[in-house]
Amino acid sequence: KQKTAYEISTRDWSSDVCSSDLVSRSSIDEHSLMSGSVHLAPTEGLTHFSDSVGSVDVVVHCATQYRRQHRESEIKSLVESNILLGIQLAEVATCQSARFVNISTFFQHDEGRPHNPISLYASLKDAMSDITDYYVRHQSLNAVDLYLYNNFGPGDTRDKVVPLIVRACNSVESLLLRSPSALINLLYVEDVVVAV
């Protein structure tokens, strides 16, 4: 079942019978990180990784390589980070009977239409959503696709609306918005962490 960060942060599980047991942020405290009960997976040897850490409750695929416009030289790394790593993590989650959270993007749904990606990056994220669905239907994976919208946070220097507004406010520059009346969904990075 696909969920937005808002649905997860408000714990709206009414349309998803298997999402009520997502780990809350409070259960992953500093002690857990320091004691080794929360693990960051290596990018290779993931099938052996799950054996070495013992029981895994949740696997989150949030790795990505984002490109608004890709170059031919970037295709391999785009596929590796957005597809190959995601499949490896889904395998670990399946073997461990763990919850799998796949981070997706609103760029997969240009003009609000499903399967209408705006870039190669969005196409790969869309493909990973389909792959996650395969694991759910045929491998009994307990998974959720979490769609993120425009996220922002401290130190964000990307050319996105919030960092541009912050820069304009901290300088004498003016900022011209293409569509000042446009509605956008903004997500603060800490709210994303809480939702996951």
Disulfide bonds with the S-S distance in Angstrom:
none
